[in-house]
Amino acid sequence: MSDAGDRFTVALGPSGPAYQARADLTILQSAREAGLLLASSCRNGSCRACICRLVSGRVRYAIEWPGLSAEEKAEGLILPCVALPESALVLQALKLVDLRSTR
């Protein structure tokens, strides 16, 4: 398990933006801190609006069983609203708004 002070690089796709994610925050929260808006709605793992593919890396979940089937987990799908990074990550996000370019 990672220490709360650890930070990991999260890349959104092979050519998308990257940001630093804190080990003690969800991937979604760290993205927002970095000025990136991933699709989301409930922020508790039930609506699945934020679903994306984990291309590489490891995550753990802030809740016991996120709203993913065993098959979806096996396919590499994650819910960034309840997933915390345990290593550097590459994600294939389905929807992204980069607020950094509008400042």
MDAnalysis code that builds the backbone (N, CA, C; Angstrom):
import MDAnalysis as mda
import numpy as np

u = mda.Universe.empty(309, n_residues=103, atom_resindex=np.repeat(np.arange(103), 3), trajectory=True)
u.add_TopologyAttr("name", ["N", "CA", "C"] * 103)
u.add_TopologyAttr("resid", np.arange(1, 104))
u.add_TopologyAttr("resname", ["MET", "SER", "ASP", "ALA", "GLY", "ASP", "ARG", "PHE", "THR", "VAL", "ALA", "LEU", "GLY", "PRO", "SER", "GLY", "PRO", "ALA", "TYR", "GLN", "ALA", "ARG", "ALA", "ASP", "LEU", "THR", "ILE", "LEU", "GLN", "SER", "ALA", "ARG", "GLU", "ALA", "GLY", "LEU", "LEU", "LEU", "ALA", "SER", "SER", "CYS", "ARG", "ASN", "GLY", "SER", "CYS", "ARG", "ALA", "CYS", "ILE", "CYS", "ARG", "LEU", "VAL", "SER", "GLY", "ARG", "VAL", "ARG", "TYR", "ALA", "ILE", "GLU", "TRP", "PRO", "GLY", "LEU", "SER", "ALA", "GLU", "GLU", "LYS", "ALA", "GLU", "GLY", "LEU", "ILE", "LEU", "PRO", "CYS", "VAL", "ALA", "LEU", "PRO", "GLU", "SER", "ALA", "LEU", "VAL", "LEU", "GLN", "ALA", "LEU", "LYS", "LEU", "VAL", "ASP", "LEU", "ARG", "SER", "THR", "ARG"])
u.atoms.positions = np.array([
    [0.842, -1.178, 0.000],
    [0.000, 0.000, 0.000],
    [0.889, 1.243, 0.000],
    [0.424, 2.311, -0.616],
    [1.191, 3.544, -0.750],
    [1.020, 4.417, 0.482],
    [2.019, 5.261, 0.727],
    [1.908, 6.258, 1.787],
    [1.058, 7.408, 1.302],
    [0.389, 8.082, 2.227],
    [-0.500, 9.193, 1.871],
    [0.235, 10.297, 1.118],
    [1.535, 10.483, 1.386],
    [2.288, 11.533, 0.722],
    [2.797, 11.174, -0.658],
    [2.641, 9.930, -1.066],
    [3.116, 9.502, -2.383],
    [2.325, 10.179, -3.493],
    [3.004, 10.423, -4.599],
    [2.366, 10.963, -5.805],
    [2.786, 10.100, -6.980],
    [1.854, 9.925, -7.889],
    [2.106, 9.104, -9.068],
    [1.665, 9.868, -10.312],
    [2.382, 9.665, -11.398],
    [1.991, 10.278, -12.663],
    [0.831, 9.496, -13.257],
    [-0.202, 10.230, -13.675],
    [-1.338, 9.640, -14.379],
    [-1.361, 10.255, -15.769],
    [-1.228, 9.424, -16.790],
    [-1.289, 9.877, -18.176],
    [-2.644, 9.477, -18.739],
    [-3.280, 10.417, -19.406],
    [-4.586, 10.143, -20.014],
    [-4.374, 9.821, -21.482],
    [-4.124, 8.550, -21.738],
    [-3.854, 8.088, -23.086],
    [-2.394, 8.267, -23.445],
    [-1.992, 7.717, -24.572],
    [-0.588, 7.779, -24.974],
    [-0.123, 9.192, -25.335],
    [-1.029, 10.050, -25.782],
    [-0.620, 11.400, -26.169],
    [-1.424, 12.474, -25.446],
    [-2.231, 12.077, -24.464],
    [-3.045, 13.046, -23.728],
    [-2.273, 13.704, -22.607],
    [-2.938, 14.567, -21.858],
    [-2.268, 15.238, -20.749],
    [-1.915, 14.259, -19.625],
    [-0.964, 14.654, -18.810],
    [-0.572, 13.875, -17.641],
    [-0.621, 14.791, -16.431],
    [-0.803, 14.207, -15.264],
    [-0.848, 14.983, -14.028],
    [-0.348, 14.122, -12.878],
    [-0.073, 14.772, -11.758],
    [0.375, 14.084, -10.556],
    [-0.846, 13.787, -9.683],
    [-0.975, 12.527, -9.281],
    [-2.094, 12.102, -8.437],
    [-1.566, 11.719, -7.063],
    [-2.223, 12.213, -6.054],
    [-1.864, 11.858, -4.682],
    [-2.403, 10.476, -4.349],
    [-1.655, 9.720, -3.566],
    [-2.069, 8.367, -3.184],
    [-3.282, 8.379, -2.267],
    [-3.520, 9.493, -1.573],
    [-4.631, 9.562, -0.631],
    [-5.880, 10.218, -1.213],
    [-5.874, 10.527, -2.511],
    [-7.047, 11.080, -3.186],
    [-7.440, 10.170, -4.336],
    [-8.713, 10.203, -4.685],
    [-9.134, 9.417, -5.845],
    [-8.507, 10.018, -7.105],
    [-8.455, 9.218, -8.134],
    [-7.922, 9.667, -9.424],
    [-8.723, 10.862, -9.923],
    [-10.030, 10.832, -9.724],
    [-10.908, 11.929, -10.139],
    [-10.574, 13.213, -9.379],
    [-10.399, 13.134, -8.063],
    [-10.073, 14.317, -7.265],
    [-8.727, 14.903, -7.677],
    [-7.731, 14.067, -7.886],
    [-6.414, 14.558, -8.292],
    [-6.470, 15.200, -9.673],
    [-7.259, 14.633, -10.576],
    [-7.410, 15.234, -11.909],
    [-8.000, 16.639, -11.788],
    [-9.009, 16.787, -10.951],
    [-9.622, 18.114, -10.767],
    [-8.621, 19.095, -10.170],
    [-7.833, 18.634, -9.203],
    [-6.797, 19.508, -8.638],
    [-5.815, 19.971, -9.705],
    [-5.594, 19.127, -10.714],
    [-4.657, 19.449, -11.801],
    [-5.324, 20.248, -12.920],
    [-6.615, 20.548, -12.793],
    [-7.314, 21.326, -13.811],
    [-7.890, 20.503, -14.939],
    [-8.083, 19.209, -14.704],
    [-8.658, 18.318, -15.708],
    [-9.995, 17.789, -15.201],
    [-11.009, 17.837, -16.033],
    [-12.314, 17.315, -15.648],
    [-12.588, 16.015, -16.386],
    [-12.559, 14.919, -15.644],
    [-12.999, 13.641, -16.195],
    [-14.504, 13.572, -16.013],
    [-15.186, 12.883, -16.887],
    [-16.633, 12.731, -16.751],
    [-16.936, 12.126, -15.388],
    [-17.964, 12.643, -14.724],
    [-18.380, 12.092, -13.436],
    [-19.782, 12.589, -13.106],
    [-20.382, 11.944, -12.144],
    [-21.685, 12.379, -11.674],
    [-21.805, 12.113, -10.179],
    [-21.889, 10.846, -9.788],
    [-22.172, 10.513, -8.388],
    [-20.969, 10.633, -7.464],
    [-19.783, 10.357, -7.957],
    [-18.530, 10.342, -7.197],
    [-18.520, 9.311, -6.071],
    [-19.370, 8.273, -6.181],
    [-19.361, 7.210, -5.168],
    [-19.352, 5.808, -5.770],
    [-19.096, 5.700, -7.072],
    [-18.944, 4.397, -7.707],
    [-20.209, 3.734, -8.182],
    [-21.327, 4.450, -8.173],
    [-22.578, 3.794, -8.566],
    [-23.102, 4.187, -9.946],
    [-22.835, 5.399, -10.411],
    [-23.441, 5.833, -11.685],
    [-22.657, 5.393, -12.913],
    [-21.353, 5.153, -12.759],
    [-20.476, 4.680, -13.825],
    [-20.180, 5.727, -14.898],
    [-20.499, 6.981, -14.660],
    [-20.236, 8.030, -15.647],
    [-18.740, 8.203, -15.912],
    [-17.902, 7.890, -14.933],
    [-16.458, 8.114, -15.060],
    [-15.694, 6.891, -15.563],
    [-16.377, 5.819, -15.877],
    [-15.715, 4.562, -16.250],
    [-14.654, 4.799, -17.333],
    [-13.498, 4.203, -17.140],
    [-12.426, 4.288, -18.137],
    [-11.571, 3.032, -18.054],
    [-10.661, 2.900, -18.986],
    [-9.811, 1.707, -19.054],
    [-8.448, 2.008, -18.434],
    [-7.997, 1.104, -17.586],
    [-6.660, 1.165, -17.008],
    [-5.723, 0.441, -17.968],
    [-4.924, 1.201, -18.694],
    [-4.006, 0.632, -19.672],
    [-2.798, 0.023, -18.967],
    [-2.302, 0.738, -17.954],
    [-1.197, 0.195, -17.152],
    [-1.219, 0.823, -15.770],
    [-0.644, 0.109, -14.808],
    [-0.574, 0.582, -13.441],
    [-1.494, -0.200, -12.516],
    [-1.501, 0.217, -11.241],
    [-2.302, -0.448, -10.211],
    [-3.123, 0.576, -9.444],
    [-4.369, 0.208, -9.123],
    [-5.230, 1.044, -8.289],
    [-5.797, 0.197, -7.156],
    [-6.262, 0.886, -6.132],
    [-7.059, 0.241, -5.090],
    [-8.331, 1.057, -4.970],
    [-9.322, 0.504, -4.325],
    [-10.612, 1.184, -4.243],
    [-10.904, 1.693, -2.852],
    [-11.531, 2.863, -2.795],
    [-11.909, 3.490, -1.539],
    [-13.156, 2.834, -0.945],
    [-13.854, 2.039, -1.734],
    [-15.036, 1.327, -1.259],
    [-14.828, -0.159, -1.502],
    [-15.570, -0.981, -0.776],
    [-15.347, -2.429, -0.854],
    [-15.619, -2.998, -2.243],
    [-16.713, -2.652, -2.855],
    [-17.022, -3.188, -4.185],
    [-17.562, -2.085, -5.069],
    [-16.731, -1.533, -5.948],
    [-17.213, -0.486, -6.849],
    [-18.204, -1.055, -7.857],
    [-18.928, -0.190, -8.526],
    [-19.973, -0.594, -9.459],
    [-19.457, -1.169, -10.757],
    [-18.606, -2.180, -10.664],
    [-18.078, -2.873, -11.839],
    [-18.308, -4.367, -11.687],
    [-18.628, -5.019, -12.788],
    [-18.748, -6.473, -12.747],
    [-17.345, -7.095, -12.756],
    [-17.267, -8.351, -12.405],
    [-15.984, -9.063, -12.439],
    [-15.416, -9.059, -13.852],
    [-16.278, -9.176, -14.845],
    [-15.835, -9.167, -16.244],
    [-15.247, -7.812, -16.622],
    [-15.896, -6.739, -16.175],
    [-15.387, -5.400, -16.487],
    [-14.033, -5.164, -15.826],
    [-13.894, -5.613, -14.590],
    [-12.602, -5.493, -13.919],
    [-11.535, -6.275, -14.682],
    [-11.884, -7.479, -15.129],
    [-10.933, -8.308, -15.880],
    [-10.536, -7.639, -17.195],
    [-11.424, -6.838, -17.770],
    [-11.146, -6.115, -19.010],
    [-10.329, -4.846, -18.760],
    [-10.060, -4.536, -17.491],
    [-9.253, -3.371, -17.166],
    [-10.029, -2.095, -16.947],
    [-11.348, -2.182, -16.784],
    [-12.138, -0.985, -16.544],
    [-12.052, -0.596, -15.071],
    [-12.010, 0.706, -14.820],
    [-11.971, 1.227, -13.460],
    [-12.949, 2.385, -13.324],
    [-13.227, 2.768, -12.086],
    [-14.041, 3.938, -11.777],
    [-13.146, 4.938, -11.036],
    [-12.644, 5.971, -11.726],
    [-11.724, 6.925, -11.118],
    [-12.292, 7.677, -9.916],
    [-13.611, 7.721, -9.778],
    [-14.201, 8.452, -8.651],
    [-13.971, 7.751, -7.321],
    [-13.673, 6.449, -7.357],
    [-13.430, 5.693, -6.117],
    [-12.118, 4.914, -6.158],
    [-11.313, 5.121, -7.197],
    [-10.029, 4.424, -7.335],
    [-8.898, 5.347, -6.911],
    [-7.970, 4.791, -6.141],
    [-6.783, 5.526, -5.707],
    [-5.557, 4.884, -6.348],
    [-4.593, 5.692, -6.789],
    [-3.419, 5.128, -7.462],
    [-2.478, 4.442, -6.490],
    [-1.895, 3.349, -6.944],
    [-0.826, 2.681, -6.194],
    [0.477, 2.662, -6.985],
    [0.437, 3.200, -8.202],
    [1.613, 3.282, -9.060],
    [1.317, 4.327, -10.132],
    [2.293, 4.571, -10.998],
    [2.029, 5.417, -12.160],
    [0.953, 4.729, -13.005],
    [0.093, 5.527, -13.633],
    [-1.038, 4.985, -14.388],
    [-1.080, 5.553, -15.795],
    [-1.582, 4.743, -16.712],
    [-2.003, 5.221, -18.027],
    [-3.462, 4.831, -18.146],
    [-4.312, 5.831, -18.394],
    [-5.751, 5.617, -18.510],
    [-6.227, 5.963, -19.904],
    [-7.229, 5.283, -20.338],
    [-7.923, 5.646, -21.566],
    [-9.259, 6.214, -21.113],
    [-9.313, 7.539, -20.984],
    [-10.526, 8.213, -20.522],
    [-11.517, 8.330, -21.671],
    [-12.778, 8.165, -21.350],
    [-13.798, 8.264, -22.379],
    [-14.160, 9.716, -22.669],
    [-14.135, 10.564, -21.626],
    [-14.449, 11.983, -21.794],
    [-13.514, 12.792, -20.912],
    [-13.016, 13.917, -21.449],
    [-12.070, 14.748, -20.718],
    [-12.239, 16.198, -21.142],
    [-12.205, 17.107, -20.165],
    [-12.156, 18.543, -20.436],
    [-10.902, 19.058, -19.773],
    [-10.018, 19.682, -20.561],
    [-8.762, 20.218, -20.045],
    [-8.966, 21.695, -19.732],
    [-9.156, 22.024, -18.460],
    [-9.368, 23.402, -18.042],
    [-8.086, 24.221, -18.092],
    [-6.948, 23.540, -18.149],
    [-5.674, 24.273, -18.166],
    [-5.532, 25.102, -19.435],
    [-6.135, 24.661, -20.532],
    [-5.994, 25.390, -21.798],
    [-6.951, 26.560, -21.898],
    [-7.889, 26.682, -20.961],
    [-8.851, 27.785, -21.010],
    [-8.510, 28.899, -20.046],
    [-7.411, 28.776, -19.334],
    [-7.029, 29.798, -18.349],
    [-6.280, 30.930, -18.992],
])
